[in-house]
Amino acid sequence: MKQYKFVYFVVLAYLLAMFSCTKDLNSDPIDPSTTTSATVFNNPAAYKEALAKLYAGLAITGQYGPNAPANNTTYQDIQGMDEGLSQYVRQLSICEDLTTEEAVWSWSNDAGGTIYDMHFQNWNASNQVVKGMYNRIYYQIAICNEYIREVSPKVGGLSGSLKSDVYNYLAEARFLRALSYYHALDMFRNVPFVTEKDPIGIFYPKQIKPDSLFSYIESELKAITDDNNPVHLINVPQNESDRQTYYARANKGCAWALLAKLYLNAEVYLGTGKSKYNECVTSCNNVISAGYSLHPTFRNLFLADNNLNNPEIIFPVAFDGNFTQSWGGTTYLILGAVVGSMPSSDLGMTASGWNGLRVTKTFVNKFTTSTDVRAMFYKNGQNLEINDIGTATDGYGFQKFSNKTSTGGTGKSGSFPDTDYPMFRLADVYLMYAEAVRRGATNGDLGTALGYVNDIRNRASAGAITSSDLTLPFILDERARELAWECTRRTDLIRYGLFTSSSYVWPWKGKTSGGSGTDDIYNVFPIPASDMSANPNLIQNSGY
């Protein structure tokens, strides 16, 4: 979808409307020139245009974004917090990476002064980051529900290629909803549950248990990869032309990758003894056999032209320096990572750096091979030790994401990058396969797993390992080296029982400079206090 201007259509304001000035909520507008959800799909192009909004919900934050009139919050998606901070990938990165050894952030005043609590693992139900992530997830679920609700009854009346296309659009909407429900399950566990079948208007959604939500996500992903179901995703494009046609849109590979993540973490979500490692291997094999391959150059995965000739990225969130602008996403990961004396031009930007993101020494020490190209640290004038989180020169910089291109140029804008964010990529699938095999999957092969891991390491010039080296602790560290700042670390550490544990600490975990263990309640985020107050059906997560 990178070729689209991700504009916000006026129609979506109507698609999301929860109230009506008449008693009949299905009434057409009195003014025939007024566009509503009852009339918008009279135009066949609207099906695809409204679908673009669902993808845009992962990338941008409102109708204006960074170009909003001064102090105008009317058109931002999420009210009550800084618009730039509310972006989906930025929120996900804060929750998944800032809570671990992978990153720290300088600005103590962000999120109403609650962002440091993410480092300390000391958040509560009033934390603005937690609330922002929760609200962004449910905003995304709401617009997906509304698209499915409006389009499903109409598709039967269509014909020819349009009918086939719209069936596929519905499958894409269901994938995007499943993705957000997966994030809700992973971070909040016991959450409100709403689909297109629920009523429009004021009602109190019921809370769903983790096992039921797990089953729902699983069933949705299986349904949209089943060719016998008219609402199914396309196969993985097999050539560059087809990849560009469907770029940044969901296909079967995306659904299989999400299933693999769901299954790998099944014991976390369902309880000890309820593993699904065989199912994880099956899903990984589906992805691997679909036609993806490792990009030969690791660096190129995170550059401004990473949308081109890149068969490794399974599902990206697309950004464009001119048309898809926000203070989140890869803008946050690039400008936020310009610290100390680092020139922003190092990362292909002309805008000033933010002096925000650095890494801890615990993460730096995971790189034991000096030739490993993934150790993209900026050390000039930076201290390895983080004595003060607010000091931008404490902690090494990390130059993973860049607005430079693989040919030496830069993106279209010096303020907002063209670099797409890889939500899922093949190297992650290879590592999930290896971990599932090591955890006892009987339908995988250790030799195959070793080959996948060595393919990753050889690309990184990190050196091959032997089968005896391929232990679970090694895989966890390899995931850190390979997938840093790709929103996997918190989930990985929880799966290994190390996120809150005193047996594995890093600087400022537990609000101490050397790190300390924290309470196990922090393995799950609380439901925000605002939603607890608004919905009497909700029971707060244990310990909050």
C-alpha positions, -999 to +999 in steps of 0.1 A: +000+000+000+031+023-001+019+038-034-012+051-016-014+085+001-027+073+034-053+101+036-081+099+061-114+097+044-143+118+057-164+086+053-146+070+082-160+095+106-194+081+096-183+045+096-172+050+132-203+069+143-218+054+175-249+076+177-277+090+155-300+120+157-329+099+147-345+068+163-337+047+132-299+041+132-301+027+097-318+058+082-302+073+050-292+110+052-319+136+045-294+155+025-286+132-005-251+149-009-241+137+026-218+106+026-225+080+053-218+043+058-252+036+041-242+053+009-204+053+007-201+018-009-222+028-038-188+037-053-169+004-060-136+022-054-146+029-018-141-007-008-104-004-014-102+032-001-118+023+032-095-008+035-065+016+032-077+033+063-074+000+082-037-003+072-032+034+078-043+028+115-009+010+120+011+039+105-004+073+112-022+090+140-050+113+127-062+134+099-033+158+101-006+141+121+026+163+123+009+189+101-020+196+125-028+232+131-013+245+163-030+230+194-057+213+173-064+178+186-098+175+169-087+152+142-063+128+160-074+092+164-067+089+201-078+118+224-062+126+257-025+120+249+002+134+227-007+125+191+029+115+181+032+092+211+000+075+203+012+059+170+008+021+169+044+010+163+058+036+187+034+024+214+043-012+206+080-004+207+077+013+241+059-017+256+080-044+240+115-028+240+117+000+266+106-025+293+137-046+285+174-043+282+171-033+245+164+004+250+161+034+272+145+067+265+157+101+277+126+122+280+112+118+315+082+141+307+068+118+280+034+102+286+025+126+314+058+117+332+050+080+333+074+067+306+102+059+330+079+035+348+082+013+317+120+010+323+115+004+360+087-021+355+067+000+379+036+010+359+000+010+371-035+013+357-031+051+352+001+049+332-004+069+300+017+045+278-003+015+289-035+035+283-022+046+249-013+011+237-047-002+249-066+026+232-047+022+200-054-015+199-091-010+204-093+019+179-078-005+153-103-033+163-132-008+161-124+003+125-119-033+114-152-043+130-170-015+112-155-023+078-165-059+082-199-050+094-206-027+065-190-047+037-200-082+045-237-078+037-229-061+004-204-085-011-231-110-022-246-084-045-213-078-063-201-097-093-170-106-113-135-094-102-149-068-078-167-095-058-135-116-056-115-085-046-139-075-019-138-110-004-101-106-002-104-072+014-126-087+041-100-113+047-074-086+051-096-067+075-100-099+096-062-104+096-057-068+109-083-074+136-066-107+146-033-089+148-046-063+172-064-089+192-031-108+194-014-078+208-043-074+233-039-110+244-001-108+246-001-076+267-034-075+286-047-111+286-082-105+300-098-080+277-131-067+263-142-086+233-162-069+204-168-081+168-189-069+139-218-089+154-221-067+184-246-038+184-237-002+174-243+023+202-238+023+239-233-012+254-207-028+278-185-053+261-180-085+280-145-096+291-130-126+273-106-151+290-072-157+274-080-193+263-112-181+245-094-152+228-065-175+218-091-198+202-108-169+184-075-156+170-065-191+159-099-198+142-099-164+124-064-170+110-072-205+099-104-194+083-087-167+061-060-191+049-085-217+038-092-216+001-126-233+006-137-201+024-146-174-001-132-148+024-095-158+022-062-141+017-041-143-015-011-166-018+023-151-012+034-132-043+062-151-061+079-123-081+089-087-076+061-073-097+034-091-078+051-082-045+049-045-054+013-049-064+003-063-030+031-047-010+023-040+027-010-059+025-018-092+042-014-125+025-014-161+037+022-158+048+013-130+073-015-151+088+009-182+092+036-160+108+011-147+133-001-182+140+035-193+147+038-165+172+005-174+188+015-211+191+051-204+203+037-185+233+007-209+240+020-219+274+022-182+284-013-176+273-030-209+282-009-222+311+020-246+316+015-280+299-007-265+271+021-261+246+015-260+208+051-264+195+041-289+168+015-264+156+042-237+157+065-258+135+037-264+110+030-227+107+067-219+103+069-245+076+039-230+058+057-196+058+091-210+048+076-231+019+056-201+006+085-186-012+102-161+012+140-160+015+166-142+035+177-109+021+215-113+014+223-080+032+211-075+068+216-037+067+192-034+037+163-047+057+161-014+076+168+012+049+145+037+030+141+014+000+135-018+020+103-022+001+122-031-031+136-066-039+131-078-004+116-113-002+123-116+035+098-090+049+065-108+054+044-080+067+056-044+069+040-012+082+046+011+053+059+047+057+065+074+031+084+106+039+059+127+019+025+110+025+027+088+056+041+110+083+039+107+121+062+111+151+060+074+156+070+044+136+104+046+119+106+084+125+107+075+162+133+047+156+155+069+135+153+105+148+148+091+184+181+072+180+202+102+170+220+109+203+250+128+216+274+138+188+258+116+162+249+136+131+213+129+119+228+127+084+243+093+096+208+080+094+197+099+062+179+127+080+183+165+079+159+172+109+176+174+143+179+143+164+158+138+195+185+125+219+162+097+230+169+061+224+200+042+235+208+006+245+220-009+278+253-026+283+235-059+289+223-058+253+257-047+240+274-076+258+253-101+238+275-094+208+305-116+214+318-117+178+335-086+167+325-091+131+288-093+137+272-066+115+242-064+137+262-046+164+255-012+149+265+008+179+274+045+180+301+048+207+317+082+199+312+103+231+288+078+245+292+059+278+285+022+281+271+027+316+238+044+320+242+063+353+213+086+344+185+075+320+179+112+312+215+118+300+215+111+262+252+103+263+247+075+288+243+043+268+255+035+233+235+047+203+220+021+180+219+028+142+197+000+130+170+019+112+180+045+086+165+068+060+194+061+037+189+038+006+208+008-004+223+028-033+237+055-011+209+081-015+184+092+011+146+091+014+123+117-001+121+138+031+148+147+056+122+149+084+101+118+079+117+085+066+106+063+038+118+033+058+091+006+064+088-012+097+091-050+094+064-064+117+071-100+106+101-113+086+116-147+077+145-146+101+120-145+130+102-175+116+135-194+113+143-187+150+107-196+160+111-229+142+145-236+160+130-227+194+099-249+189+121-278+180+144-273+210+112-271+232+101-305+220+082-303+188+082-337+172+075-327+137+106-306+133+142-314+127+172-303+147+195-303+116+171-281+097+168-258+127+206-255+129+207-247+092+182-219+096+201-204+125+234-206+107+219-190+076+210-160+098+244-159+115+264-163+083+246-134+068+255-114+099+292-125+097+287-139+132+300-174+125+283-207+123+275-228+154+272-265+160+241-285+172+255-285+208+255-247+208+218-245+197+204-243+232+174-224+244+195-197+261+215-193+229+183-189+208+170-162+232+203-143+228+202-148+190+167-134+189+180-103+207+209-098+183+187-104+152+154-088+162+165-059+184+140-030+182+115-051+163+090-054+192+097-090+202+119-087+234+093-084+262+073-113+248+105-134+244+117-127+280+083-136+294+083-169+275+116-177+291+106-166+326+131-138+327+112-106+323+105-100+360+130-125+374+158-115+397+180-141+379+182-119+349+185-081+354+197-051+334+204-014+342+174+003+357+151-027+358+134-025+392+144+012+394+180+004+405+211+013+384+224-023+385+189-038+380+168-059+403+139-084+401+103-071+400+069-085+408+055-111+385+023-090+380+043-070+355+042-099+330+008-085+321-002-049+317-032-036+337-065-027+320-064+012+321-083+027+350-104+048+325-118+016+309-123-001+343-144+029+353-164+029+321-173-008+318-187-026+348-182-060+331-144-058+335-123-073+362-088-059+367-057-081+361-043-096+392-021-074+414-033-040+400 
